Every structure is written in C-alpha cells, then in structure tokens.
Amino acid sequence: MNHHFFGTEDYIASEELQTIVDMAIALGKPLLIKGEPGTGKTMLAEAIAKARGMPLITWGIKSTTKAQDGLYIYDVVQRLYDSQFGVSGVDDVKRYLKLGQLGEAITSPRQTVLLIDEIDKADLEFPNDLLWELERMEFYIPESKEMIRAVHKPIVIITSNGEKELPDAFLRRCIFHYIAFPTPEQMAQILRVHLGDLDKELIHQVLKAFYWLRSFSSLDKKPSTSELIDWVRALVIGGVSSDEIVRAMPFLGTLLKKEKDARLVSSKLRKTIKKDR
C-alpha cells in the first residue's frame, strides 16, 4: 500500500512538506514543525491522521505541563476524598489512574498520530524529559505496579511557534521543517479549498490587499490564513465589490486584532485615498 503523504482535499501541502512527512514516518522520528501562526502546523497532524485513516490524539502544551502528565495522572486527592466519605471501591487504585495523551497513544490498539502542540510553551526541562519518554515508548506505574509498553509506535508531530529555543539534544533527535507562509498562488488555492469557487477578480484584489498589509514590518500581529478566510467570508456576505477591497479595505477588524495595527493601516489608507484624489 502506498503511504506517501500528498495532503488532503482540505490541506494543501508543498512537495517539500510531503517529502519531509514521509521521511519522518519512515525513520520513526518525531517531526518538529515551526512556522508563524496561520501556516497550518496544527492542521498538518490532522491531515496526516485523515490521510492514513488513523486516530488523532492532541496534547496541548501549557507553561505548567510536565512530561509525566502525558503518561498518566494519579488522582490522589479524589481517592482521599472518596475514602473520607466511604465511597466503595477506594481500594482499587486503578480507578484513580488516568492515562495522559502520550499514554493513550502508546497503549492504543491502533497506530495513532500524536500531536504535541506548542512545545515551546513549556519550561526548559520539558523537551528533554519528553524525548526520554518518546524514545523508550514504555513507562512504569508504581501505584498499580504495571509496566506499560507501546503496542504501536505513534506518528509524533510536534509544533513550535519559536517562542523559546529548544535544547540541541532534542533537536538532534527530531526531523525538522519550517513551514513558510503561503505564497499568493498557494493562498489562492487555500481560499478555493475552504470557500469554493470565487470570482477571480475578487481573489486577485483580496490577495493584493492582504499581502500589502503583511508587508508592514511595524505590525504587532500580521494577519494569518484563518483571518484572511474570515475576511473573504465577510466581503462575500457584505456584497463588497472587487474595486472597493484595495481602496477601502472594509471589515478590517476581521484581519487586524490590535488597535495600534488598525490605526496604522487606517492612516495609510486615508493617505492613499487623498493621494488618488
């Protein structure tokens, strides 16, 4: 069976990304994906799971997340509470053990895709602790005296927004890929995938305005793909004509989410309109 990754009908992957996904899966290594928000890092894991017909398990990382949390959690507080109130079955420790996302992926009877989302949010020790668990693919639960071993090694996709540098030891054991922001041609494809057939002139004017916005280095938050899709939906619902898009840029609040950015762009638009007059 050919397992080459081509993307899906709703996820457009470049040839380079298709190749790197295949390589990571063939080598059995975690695939570390970086890229600015809106480049489809999280959706990549969803697309791989869909393309291969596998369950997707998502582990969203927070600043307080520990590698141990991904294996299992022992709810000792609930057990103590139950014992105080005479709840039956309190002696069965397994009732108070819950597998984390990595534990679920390891014990799944089917191979899964495990998404470890935004690893750079965790503390500096997390990546190396996680690496140890990913390499072993087994763990011991002392509370129940069980050794848990992988049934199938999951396909591991790790995303990072680049907020923190990751340890060299961790990077050496991953396959790395940076997803560049889509070109106008790729973005036109993405719009058609999500919104169906659109007027060519509408797409042309929308992309002209969108990439003009993104050219401002002084923006605190550049608009992303998801915001562009929302903007196009708003333009279509509002019945905005193609020639109004670049000139007036209506519904700017769907693209820009910071007051400073909106003021900057509005000022630029006013100057452009004055100049045209």
MARDREN-964045 format. One record per residue: residue number from 1; residue in one letter; x, y, z of N, C-alpha, C in turn. Coordinates in pm, whole numbers, padded with zeros to 5 digits, always signed. Example, Ala and Ser with C-alpha at 12.3 -4.5 7.8 and 13.67 -1.06 7.14 Angstrom:
BEGIN
NODE   num   residuo      n_u      n_v      n_w     ca_u     ca_v     ca_w      c_u      c_v      c_w
NODE     1         A   +01319   -00569   +00780   +01230   -00450   +00780   +01320   -00330   +00780
NODE     2         S   +01285   -00225   +00708   +01367   -00106   +00714   +01290   +00003   +00787
//
This chain:
BEGIN
NODE   num   residuo      n_u      n_v      n_w     ca_u     ca_v     ca_w      c_u      c_v      c_w
NODE     1         M   +00084   -00120   +00000   +00000   +00000   +00000   +00088   +00125   +00000
NODE     2         N   +00055   +00222   -00086   +00133   +00345   -00094   +00089   +00441   +00016
NODE     3         H   +00182   +00471   +00107   +00150   +00561   +00218   +00211   +00699   +00198
NODE     4         H   +00248   +00732   +00075   +00302   +00865   +00051   +00199   +00971   +00090
NODE     5         F   +00246   +01074   +00159   +00156   +01181   +00204   +00146   +01288   +00096
NODE     6         F   +00025   +01311   +00047   +00001   +01412   -00056   -00073   +01533   -00002
NODE     7         G   -00107   +01533   +00128   -00200   +01631   +00179   -00340   +01571   +00170
NODE     8         T   -00441   +01653   +00188   -00580   +01607   +00175   -00656   +01710   +00093
NODE     9         E   -00783   +01681   +00070   -00862   +01774   -00011   -00876   +01911   +00056
NODE    10         D   -00860   +01916   +00190   -00869   +02046   +00258   -00737   +02088   +00324
NODE    11         Y   -00628   +02021   +00289   -00496   +02063   +00338   -00397   +02056   +00223
NODE    12         I   -00350   +02171   +00180   -00256   +02177   +00067   -00114   +02176   +00122
NODE    13         A   -00039   +02071   +00087   +00099   +02056   +00135   +00195   +02072   +00017
NODE    14         S   +00302   +02148   +00039   +00404   +02162   -00065   +00475   +02029   -00086
NODE    15         E   +00543   +02014   -00199   +00616   +01890   -00225   +00722   +01866   -00119
NODE    16         E   +00788   +01973   -00075   +00891   +01961   +00028   +00832   +01908   +00158
NODE    17         L   +00715   +01960   +00196   +00650   +01915   +00319   +00604   +01770   +00306
NODE    18         Q   +00551   +01733   +00190   +00510   +01595   +00166   +00628   +01500   +00187
NODE    19         T   +00744   +01538   +00133   +00863   +01454   +00142   +00911   +01441   +00286
NODE    20         I   +00910   +01553   +00360   +00962   +01552   +00496   +00871   +01470   +00588
NODE    21         V   +00740   +01473   +00563   +00646   +01391   +00641   +00676   +01244   +00617
NODE    22         D   +00692   +01206   +00491   +00724   +01066   +00457   +00854   +01021   +00524
NODE    23         M   +00954   +01110   +00523   +01084   +01075   +00580   +01075   +01053   +00731
NODE    24         A   +01005   +01143   +00801   +00991   +01130   +00946   +00920   +01001   +00983
NODE    25         I   +00815   +00967   +00908   +00739   +00845   +00937   +00825   +00722   +00908
NODE    26         A   +00899   +00724   +00798   +00983   +00609   +00761   +01094   +00587   +00864
NODE    27         L   +01150   +00695   +00916   +01259   +00685   +01015   +01207   +00665   +01157
NODE    28         G   +01076   +00683   +01178   +01019   +00667   +01311   +01061   +00775   +01408
NODE    29         K   +01086   +00897   +01354   +01130   +01007   +01438   +01021   +01113   +01451
NODE    30         P   +01020   +01187   +01563   +00924   +01297   +01575   +00950   +01402   +01468
NODE    31         L   +00843   +01458   +01414   +00855   +01566   +01316   +00826   +01698   +01386
NODE    32         L   +00928   +01782   +01396   +00916   +01912   +01460   +00883   +02017   +01353
NODE    33         I   +00769   +02081   +01369   +00721   +02179   +01271   +00722   +02318   +01333
NODE    34         K   +00789   +02410   +01265   +00787   +02550   +01306   +00726   +02634   +01194
NODE    35         G   +00687   +02755   +01229   +00627   +02845   +01133   +00540   +02945   +01207
NODE    36         E   +00518   +03060   +01146   +00438   +03161   +01215   +00292   +03115   +01223
NODE    37         P   +00215   +03173   +01315   +00074   +03134   +01327   +00002   +03146   +01193
NODE    38         G   -00083   +03047   +01166   -00161   +03052   +01043   -00100   +02979   +00926
NODE    39         T   +00011   +02908   +00949   +00075   +02835   +00838   +00033   +02689   +00834
NODE    40         G   -00057   +02648   +00922   -00112   +02512   +00914   -00035   +02407   +00989
NODE    41         K   +00035   +02445   +01096   +00116   +02349   +01171   +00026   +02245   +01239
NODE    42         T   -00073   +02294   +01311   -00164   +02202   +01382   -00246   +02120   +01283
NODE    43         M   -00291   +02184   +01177   -00373   +02114   +01077   -00296   +02005   +01004
NODE    44         L   -00162   +02015   +01004   -00081   +01911   +00939   -00105   +01777   +01006
NODE    45         A   -00103   +01774   +01139   -00126   +01648   +01212   -00264   +01593   +01180
NODE    46         E   -00363   +01681   +01173   -00499   +01638   +01139   -00503   +01578   +00998
NODE    47         A   -00429   +01641   +00905   -00427   +01593   +00767   -00358   +01458   +00756
NODE    48         I   -00249   +01438   +00830   -00178   +01309   +00828   -00269   +01198   +00882
NODE    49         A   -00336   +01228   +00994   -00428   +01129   +01053   -00540   +01094   +00955
NODE    50         K   -00594   +01195   +00890   -00703   +01173   +00794   -00654   +01093   +00675
NODE    51         A   -00536   +01129   +00621   -00483   +01062   +00503   -00452   +00915   +00529
NODE    52         R   -00410   +00884   +00651   -00372   +00746   +00683   -00482   +00669   +00757
NODE    53         G   -00596   +00736   +00780   -00706   +00669   +00847   -00675   +00631   +00990
NODE    54         M   -00603   +00718   +01060   -00561   +00691   +01199   -00628   +00786   +01296
NODE    55         P   -00646   +00743   +01421   -00697   +00835   +01524   -00593   +00945   +01551
NODE    56         L   -00641   +01064   +01582   -00554   +01175   +01620   -00570   +01202   +01768
NODE    57         I   -00458   +01206   +01839   -00457   +01241   +01981   -00381   +01373   +01994
NODE    58         T   -00443   +01474   +02053   -00382   +01606   +02065   -00344   +01636   +02209
NODE    59         W   -00219   +01672   +02228   -00169   +01710   +02361   -00128   +01857   +02354
NODE    60         G   -00216   +01944   +02402   -00187   +02087   +02403   -00098   +02122   +02521
NODE    61         I   +00016   +02182   +02493   +00115   +02209   +02598   +00092   +02347   +02660
NODE    62         K   +00104   +02352   +02794   +00093   +02478   +02868   +00224   +02504   +02942
NODE    63         S   +00234   +02619   +03005   +00357   +02654   +03076   +00381   +02561   +03196
NODE    64         T   +00274   +02501   +03249   +00286   +02415   +03367   +00295   +02266   +03331
NODE    65         T   +00291   +02233   +03202   +00288   +02092   +03162   +00421   +02023   +03192
NODE    66         K   +00411   +01901   +03245   +00528   +01815   +03268   +00516   +01692   +03180
NODE    67         A   +00631   +01633   +03147   +00629   +01513   +03062   +00549   +01401   +03127
NODE    68         Q   +00557   +01393   +03258   +00484   +01290   +03333   +00333   +01300   +03308
NODE    69         D   +00284   +01424   +03290   +00140   +01444   +03267   +00092   +01372   +03141
NODE    70         G   +00181   +01359   +03045   +00145   +01293   +02921   +00134   +01143   +02934
NODE    71         L   +00196   +01086   +03037   +00193   +00941   +03057   +00068   +00901   +03135
NODE    72         Y   +00057   +00947   +03257   -00063   +00917   +03337   -00071   +01015   +03453
NODE    73         I   -00190   +01023   +03509   -00214   +01108   +03626   -00279   +01024   +03734
NODE    74         Y   -00226   +01033   +03855   -00282   +00963   +03970   -00358   +01066   +04054
NODE    75         D   -00488   +01051   +04059   -00573   +01147   +04130   -00582   +01109   +04278
NODE    76         V   -00475   +01139   +04351   -00468   +01103   +04491   -00568   +01184   +04575
NODE    77         V   -00598   +01306   +04531   -00691   +01392   +04605   -00832   +01332   +04601
NODE    78         Q   -00874   +01285   +04483   -01007   +01225   +04470   -01016   +01097   +04552
NODE    79         R   -00905   +01020   +04553   -00905   +00895   +04630   -00920   +00924   +04780
NODE    80         L   -00850   +01025   +04827   -00860   +01064   +04968   -01001   +01113   +05000
NODE    81         Y   -01056   +01192   +04909   -01192   +01243   +04927   -01292   +01127   +04935
NODE    82         D   -01278   +01030   +04843   -01370   +00915   +04842   -01358   +00832   +04969
NODE    83         S   -01234   +00817   +05018   -01214   +00736   +05139   -01277   +00803   +05261
NODE    84         Q   -01274   +00936   +05265   -01332   +01010   +05377   -01485   +00998   +05379
NODE    85         F   -01544   +00982   +05261   -01690   +00977   +05252   -01742   +00835   +05228
NODE    86         G   -01654   +00736   +05246   -01696   +00597   +05242   -01740   +00548   +05105
NODE    87         V   -01685   +00603   +05001   -01720   +00558   +04865   -01662   +00419   +04843
NODE    88         S   -01741   +00329   +04787   -01693   +00193   +04766   -01591   +00188   +04653
NODE    89         G   -01501   +00090   +04660   -01402   +00069   +04555   -01278   +00155   +04570
NODE    90         V   -01264   +00220   +04685   -01149   +00310   +04703   -01017   +00233   +04706
NODE    91         D   -01023   +00104   +04736   -00900   +00022   +04740   -00848   -00009   +04600
NODE    92         D   -00930   +00008   +04499   -00888   -00019   +04362   -00817   +00105   +04307
NODE    93         V   -00685   +00104   +04313   -00607   +00221   +04274   -00625   +00257   +04127
NODE    94         K   -00657   +00156   +04045   -00671   +00182   +03902   -00785   +00279   +03871
NODE    95         R   -00881   +00286   +03962   -00992   +00380   +03944   -00943   +00524   +03944
NODE    96         Y   -00828   +00548   +04001   -00777   +00684   +04017   -00657   +00713   +03926
NODE    97         L   -00634   +00623   +03833   -00527   +00643   +03736   -00589   +00677   +03601
NODE    98         K   -00541   +00781   +03540   -00591   +00821   +03408   -00474   +00842   +03314
NODE    99         L   -00480   +00775   +03201   -00372   +00790   +03103   -00374   +00931   +03045
NODE   100         G   -00253   +00985   +03024   -00240   +01111   +02952   -00240   +01084   +02802
NODE   101         Q   -00220   +01188   +02725   -00228   +01173   +02579   -00118   +01082   +02525
NODE   102         L   +00004   +01095   +02577   +00111   +01007   +02533   +00083   +00863   +02576
NODE   103         G   +00031   +00847   +02697   -00006   +00713   +02745   -00113   +00651   +02657
NODE   104         E   -00211   +00730   +02615   -00316   +00679   +02527   -00257   +00637   +02392
NODE   105         A   -00166   +00718   +02339   -00105   +00685   +02209   -00023   +00557   +02218
NODE   106         I   +00048   +00540   +02329   +00131   +00421   +02347   +00046   +00295   +02359
NODE   107         T   -00064   +00305   +02431   -00145   +00185   +02459   -00255   +00160   +02356
NODE   108         S   -00271   +00250   +02259   -00378   +00233   +02161   -00359   +00104   +02081
NODE   109         P   -00465   +00027   +02059   -00454   -00095   +01979   -00428   -00066   +01832
NODE   110         R   -00449   +00060   +01791   -00419   +00102   +01655   -00310   +00208   +01658
NODE   111         Q   -00232   +00215   +01552   -00133   +00323   +01545   -00206   +00456   +01537
NODE   112         T   -00156   +00555   +01609   -00219   +00687   +01614   -00122   +00794   +01565
NODE   113         V   -00177   +00910   +01540   -00097   +01031   +01519   -00107   +01112   +01648
NODE   114         L   +00006   +01139   +01709   +00010   +01216   +01834   +00061   +01356   +01803
NODE   115         L   -00024   +01455   +01825   +00014   +01595   +01807   +00052   +01654   +01942
NODE   116         I   +00178   +01697   +01954   +00224   +01768   +02074   +00232   +01915   +02034
NODE   117         D   +00130   +01990   +02073   +00108   +02123   +02017   +00169   +02233   +02103
NODE   118         E   +00254   +02315   +02039   +00318   +02432   +02100   +00410   +02393   +02215
NODE   119         I   +00508   +02312   +02183   +00602   +02263   +02283   +00682   +02375   +02348
NODE   120         D   +00699   +02486   +02278   +00779   +02597   +02330   +00710   +02672   +02444
NODE   121         K   +00585   +02636   +02475   +00518   +02699   +02590   +00565   +02641   +02723
NODE   122         A   +00619   +02520   +02720   +00658   +02451   +02844   +00792   +02503   +02895
NODE   123         D   +00830   +02459   +03016   +00958   +02504   +03071   +01074   +02435   +02998
NODE   124         L   +01196   +02477   +03029   +01313   +02433   +02955   +01343   +02285   +02971
NODE   125         E   +01298   +02225   +03082   +01326   +02083   +03106   +01232   +01992   +03027
NODE   126         F   +01119   +02044   +02988   +01016   +01960   +02926   +01064   +01887   +02800
NODE   127         P   +01126   +01954   +02703   +01164   +01884   +02580   +01254   +01763   +02604
NODE   128         N   +01352   +01776   +02691   +01442   +01663   +02717   +01372   +01551   +02793
NODE   129         D   +01287   +01587   +02887   +01208   +01485   +02958   +01116   +01412   +02862
NODE   130         L   +01057   +01489   +02771   +00967   +01430   +02672   +01044   +01336   +02579
NODE   131         L   +01163   +01379   +02540   +01245   +01299   +02449   +01274   +01161   +02509
NODE   132         W   +01300   +01156   +02637   +01327   +01031   +02706   +01207   +00938   +02694
NODE   133         E   +01088   +00993   +02714   +00966   +00911   +02709   +00936   +00866   +02566
NODE   134         L   +00961   +00955   +02469   +00935   +00920   +02329   +01029   +00810   +02279
NODE   135         E   +01151   +00809   +02328   +01247   +00708   +02285   +01220   +00573   +02349
NODE   136         R   +01177   +00575   +02476   +01152   +00449   +02546   +01023   +00383   +02501
NODE   137         M   +00919   +00463   +02482   +00786   +00414   +02446   +00736   +00308   +02545
NODE   138         E   +00770   +00326   +02671   +00718   +00243   +02779   +00731   +00321   +02909
NODE   139         F   +00649   +00287   +03007   +00661   +00354   +03136   +00602   +00265   +03244
NODE   140         Y   +00649   +00287   +03366   +00607   +00208   +03481   +00514   +00291   +03568
NODE   141         I   +00403   +00230   +03613   +00311   +00296   +03705   +00328   +00232   +03843
NODE   142         P   +00402   +00297   +03932   +00430   +00236   +04063   +00304   +00215   +04148
NODE   143         E   +00203   +00302   +04132   +00082   +00290   +04213   +00008   +00159   +04186
NODE   144         S   +00013   +00111   +04062   -00055   -00016   +04027   +00044   -00128   +03994
NODE   145         K   +00176   -00093   +04002   +00282   -00190   +03974   +00268   -00250   +03832
NODE   146         E   +00239   -00163   +03735   +00223   -00206   +03596   +00333   -00146   +03508
NODE   147         M   +00385   -00226   +03416   +00473   -00175   +03312   +00391   -00162   +03184
NODE   148         I   +00384   -00042   +03131   +00306   -00015   +03010   +00403   -00004   +02892
NODE   149         R   +00381   -00086   +02791   +00468   -00082   +02672   +00385   -00051   +02548
NODE   150         A   +00451   +00011   +02451   +00382   +00052   +02329   +00331   -00069   +02251
NODE   151         V   +00208   -00061   +02209   +00152   -00160   +02117   +00194   -00123   +01976
NODE   152         H   +00178   +00004   +01942   +00224   +00060   +01815   +00291   +00193   +01844
NODE   153         K   +00404   +00219   +01781   +00470   +00347   +01799   +00391   +00455   +01724
NODE   154         P   +00347   +00558   +01792   +00268   +00661   +01724   +00353   +00745   +01629
NODE   155         I   +00286   +00806   +01532   +00350   +00908   +01448   +00341   +01038   +01527
NODE   156         V   +00455   +01096   +01561   +00458   +01212   +01651   +00487   +01340   +01572
NODE   157         I   +00394   +01434   +01582   +00410   +01566   +01521   +00418   +01667   +01635
NODE   158         I   +00524   +01747   +01636   +00545   +01847   +01741   +00547   +01985   +01676
NODE   159         T   +00468   +02078   +01731   +00468   +02213   +01674   +00534   +02311   +01771
NODE   160         S   +00591   +02416   +01712   +00652   +02522   +01792   +00633   +02655   +01719
NODE   161         N   +00602   +02759   +01796   +00592   +02893   +01739   +00722   +02970   +01753
NODE   162         G   +00826   +02902   +01804   +00957   +02966   +01815   +00968   +03066   +01928
NODE   163         E   +00880   +03054   +02030   +00886   +03147   +02142   +01008   +03122   +02230
NODE   164         K   +01056   +02997   +02234   +01176   +02963   +02311   +01265   +02875   +02225
NODE   165         E   +01395   +02883   +02250   +01488   +02793   +02183   +01476   +02655   +02246
NODE   166         L   +01475   +02552   +02165   +01467   +02416   +02215   +01607   +02358   +02230
NODE   167         P   +01629   +02267   +02327   +01763   +02213   +02351   +01820   +02140   +02229
NODE   168         D   +01951   +02151   +02211   +02017   +02086   +02097   +01996   +01936   +02096
NODE   169         A   +02001   +01874   +02215   +01983   +01729   +02224   +01847   +01687   +02171
NODE   170         F   +01748   +01769   +02198   +01612   +01742   +02149   +01606   +01759   +01998
NODE   171         L   +01664   +01868   +01949   +01659   +01897   +01806   +01729   +01789   +01724
NODE   172         R   +01838   +01735   +01779   +01913   +01632   +01706   +01829   +01507   +01679
NODE   173         R   +01733   +01481   +01764   +01655   +01357   +01752   +01523   +01376   +01678
NODE   174         C   +01502   +01497   +01627   +01380   +01525   +01552   +01412   +01548   +01405
NODE   175         I   +01313   +01526   +01320   +01319   +01575   +01182   +01253   +01713   +01185
NODE   176         F   +01321   +01811   +01127   +01274   +01950   +01139   +01225   +02003   +01004
NODE   177         H   +01117   +02080   +01010   +01071   +02150   +00890   +01008   +02283   +00929
NODE   178         Y   +01045   +02387   +00855   +00983   +02518   +00875   +00882   +02540   +00763
NODE   179         I   +00756   +02562   +00801   +00653   +02589   +00701   +00651   +02739   +00673
NODE   180         A   +00695   +02774   +00554   +00695   +02915   +00515   +00551   +02962   +00494
NODE   181         F   +00530   +03093   +00510   +00396   +03146   +00488   +00360   +03127   +00341
NODE   182         P   +00235   +03089   +00312   +00197   +03060   +00174   +00222   +03177   +00078
NODE   183         T   +00264   +03143   -00043   +00276   +03243   -00149   +00135   +03283   -00193
NODE   184         P   +00121   +03393   -00268   -00013   +03430   -00317   -00079   +03318   -00399
NODE   185         E   +00002   +03246   -00477   -00054   +03136   -00557   -00107   +03025   -00467
NODE   186         Q   -00028   +02988   -00365   -00073   +02885   -00271   -00195   +02932   -00193
NODE   187         M   -00195   +03061   -00156   -00306   +03115   -00078   -00435   +03114   -00161
NODE   188         A   -00423   +03139   -00290   -00542   +03133   -00376   -00600   +02991   -00376
NODE   189         Q   -00512   +02891   -00378   -00558   +02752   -00370   -00629   +02725   -00237
NODE   190         I   -00569   +02774   -00129   -00626   +02754   +00004   -00765   +02817   +00013
NODE   191         L   -00779   +02936   -00042   -00910   +03003   -00039   -01014   +02921   -00114
NODE   192         R   -00975   +02865   -00228   -01071   +02786   -00306   -01109   +02657   -00232
NODE   193         V   -01010   +02598   -00163   -01038   +02476   -00087   -01141   +02503   +00022
NODE   194         H   -01125   +02615   +00091   -01212   +02646   +00206   -01342   +02715   +00168
NODE   195         L   -01341   +02788   +00057   -01457   +02872   +00026   -01521   +02838   -00108
NODE   196         G   -01467   +02739   -00177   -01524   +02702   -00306   -01482   +02797   -00417
NODE   197         D   -01553   +02792   -00527   -01521   +02879   -00641   -01553   +03024   -00607
NODE   198         L   -01453   +03108   -00623   -01470   +03251   -00600   -01437   +03326   -00729
NODE   199         D   -01492   +03445   -00741   -01462   +03529   -00855   -01312   +03557   -00862
NODE   200         K   -01253   +03539   -00980   -01107   +03555   -00995   -01061   +03695   -00959
NODE   201         E   -01139   +03794   -00998   -01102   +03932   -00968   -01110   +03959   -00818
NODE   202         L   -01209   +03898   -00751   -01220   +03910   -00606   -01095   +03853   -00539
NODE   203         I   -01055   +03734   -00579   -00935   +03672   -00521   -00812   +03759   -00547
NODE   204         H   -00801   +03810   -00669   -00685   +03894   -00704   -00677   +04017   -00613
NODE   205         Q   -00789   +04086   -00595   -00790   +04208   -00514   -00770   +04176   -00365
NODE   206         V   -00831   +04067   -00319   -00817   +04026   -00179   -00670   +03996   -00147
NODE   207         L   -00605   +03920   -00232   -00465   +03884   -00207   -00373   +04005   -00219
NODE   208         K   -00404   +04094   -00312   -00325   +04218   -00326   -00329   +04298   -00196
NODE   209         A   -00451   +04312   -00141   -00468   +04387   -00016   -00404   +04314   +00102
NODE   210         F   -00422   +04182   +00108   -00372   +04102   +00219   -00219   +04106   +00227
NODE   211         Y   -00153   +04086   +00116   -00005   +04086   +00119   +00051   +04228   +00131
NODE   212         W   -00028   +04328   +00091   +00012   +04467   +00119   +00013   +04490   +00270
NODE   213         L   -00089   +04440   +00339   -00095   +04451   +00484   +00025   +04382   +00549
NODE   214         R   +00051   +04261   +00504   +00159   +04182   +00565   +00298   +04240   +00536
NODE   215         S   +00306   +04333   +00442   +00436   +04393   +00410   +00480   +04495   +00514
NODE   216         F   +00387   +04537   +00601   +00423   +04635   +00704   +00500   +04566   +00817
NODE   217         S   +00626   +04600   +00829   +00709   +04538   +00933   +00670   +04588   +01072
NODE   218         S   +00600   +04701   +01078   +00565   +04760   +01208   +00438   +04701   +01270
NODE   219         L   +00372   +04610   +01200   +00253   +04549   +01258   +00292   +04460   +01375
NODE   220         D   +00217   +04471   +01485   +00241   +04383   +01601   +00198   +04240   +01570
NODE   221         K   +00087   +04225   +01499   +00036   +04091   +01465   -00011   +04092   +01319
NODE   222         K   +00068   +04030   +01235   +00030   +04023   +01095   -00089   +03928   +01077
NODE   223         P   -00179   +03960   +00987   -00294   +03871   +00966   -00250   +03735   +00912
NODE   224         S   -00319   +03631   +00956   -00283   +03494   +00917   -00386   +03439   +00819
NODE   225         T   -00365   +03314   +00780   -00454   +03249   +00683   -00598   +03243   +00733
NODE   226         S   -00617   +03204   +00858   -00754   +03190   +00911   -00825   +03325   +00911
NODE   227         E   -00751   +03432   +00937   -00811   +03566   +00937   -00845   +03610   +00795
NODE   228         L   -00761   +03571   +00700   -00791   +03602   +00560   -00920   +03532   +00517
NODE   229         I   -00935   +03406   +00554   -01057   +03331   +00519   -01180   +03400   +00579
NODE   230         D   -01169   +03443   +00704   -01281   +03514   +00768   -01312   +03644   +00693
NODE   231         W   -01206   +03713   +00649   -01225   +03840   +00579   -01300   +03819   +00446
NODE   232         V   -01258   +03717   +00372   -01323   +03689   +00244   -01470   +03655   +00267
NODE   233         R   -01497   +03575   +00370   -01638   +03543   +00402   -01717   +03670   +00429
NODE   234         A   -01657   +03762   +00506   -01725   +03888   +00539   -01749   +03971   +00414
NODE   235         L   -01651   +03975   +00324   -01665   +04052   +00199   -01778   +03996   +00112
NODE   236         V   -01784   +03862   +00106   -01888   +03798   +00024   -02026   +03825   +00084
NODE   237         I   -02038   +03807   +00217   -02167   +03830   +00285   -02209   +03977   +00270
NODE   238         G   -02109   +04067   +00279   -02139   +04210   +00270   -02160   +04259   +00128
NODE   239         G   -02139   +04173   +00029   -02159   +04212   -00110   -02063   +04320   -00157
NODE   240         V   -01941   +04318   -00104   -01841   +04421   -00138   -01787   +04395   -00278
NODE   241         S   -01781   +04498   -00359   -01729   +04483   -00496   -01577   +04475   -00495
NODE   242         S   -01520   +04418   -00599   -01375   +04396   -00607   -01297   +04526   -00597
NODE   243         D   -01348   +04634   -00661   -01271   +04759   -00663   -01269   +04829   -00527
NODE   244         E   -01362   +04794   -00439   -01364   +04854   -00304   -01261   +04790   -00211
NODE   245         I   -01219   +04668   -00242   -01139   +04591   -00147   -01006   +04659   -00117
NODE   246         V   -00929   +04690   -00222   -00798   +04752   -00200   -00814   +04897   -00158
NODE   247         R   -00914   +04965   -00216   -00930   +05109   -00190   -00974   +05136   -00046
NODE   248         A   -01074   +05062   +00002   -01132   +05092   +00134   -01103   +04987   +00239
NODE   249         M   -01072   +04867   +00199   -01047   +04756   +00290   -01153   +04747   +00401
NODE   250         P   -01279   +04723   +00362   -01385   +04712   +00464   -01367   +04590   +00554
NODE   251         F   -01432   +04595   +00670   -01428   +04487   +00769   -01283   +04457   +00813
NODE   252         L   -01207   +04563   +00832   -01065   +04550   +00868   -01046   +04474   +00999
NODE   253         G   -01149   +04479   +01086   -01140   +04413   +01215   -01132   +04261   +01207
NODE   254         T   -01167   +04205   +01091   -01152   +04059   +01076   -01006   +04022   +01048
NODE   255         L   -00927   +04120   +01002   -00786   +04094   +00970   -00690   +04138   +01080
NODE   256         L   -00717   +04254   +01136   -00626   +04312   +01235   -00693   +04311   +01372
NODE   257         K   -00623   +04256   +01471   -00683   +04236   +01604   -00620   +04326   +01711
NODE   258         K   -00533   +04418   +01668   -00470   +04508   +01765   -00501   +04652   +01724
NODE   259         E   -00535   +04733   +01823   -00576   +04871   +01797   -00466   +04949   +01726
NODE   260         K   -00342   +04930   +01769   -00228   +05002   +01709   -00216   +04969   +01560
NODE   261         D   -00232   +04840   +01527   -00222   +04798   +01388   -00335   +04857   +01305
NODE   262         A   -00455   +04857   +01360   -00571   +04911   +01287   -00554   +05060   +01261
NODE   263         R   -00502   +05134   +01361   -00479   +05279   +01343   -00375   +05303   +01234
NODE   264         L   -00268   +05224   +01235   -00161   +05239   +01136   -00214   +05218   +00994
NODE   265         V   -00288   +05110   +00975   -00339   +05077   +00841   -00444   +05179   +00797
NODE   266         S   -00531   +05219   +00888   -00633   +05319   +00854   -00568   +05449   +00809
NODE   267         S   -00460   +05488   +00877   -00387   +05609   +00839   -00327   +05596   +00699
NODE   268         K   -00270   +05480   +00670   -00212   +05455   +00538   -00319   +05462   +00430
NODE   269         L   -00436   +05405   +00460   -00545   +05405   +00363   -00594   +05547   +00335
NODE   270         R   -00605   +05629   +00441   -00650   +05768   +00424   -00553   +05845   +00336
NODE   271         K   -00424   +05822   +00358   -00322   +05892   +00277   -00329   +05848   +00130
NODE   272         T   -00354   +05718   +00111   -00363   +05665   -00026   -00484   +05722   -00099
NODE   273         I   -00598   +05732   -00029   -00720   +05787   -00089   -00701   +05934   -00124
NODE   274         K   -00635   +06012   -00033   -00609   +06154   -00058   -00520   +06172   -00181
NODE   275         K   -00419   +06086   -00189   -00323   +06093   -00300   -00393   +06065   -00433
NODE   276         D   -00484   +05967   -00432   -00556   +05931   -00555   -00648   +06043   -00601
NODE   277         R   -00697   +06121   -00505   -00785   +06233   -00541   -00705   +06346   -00605
//
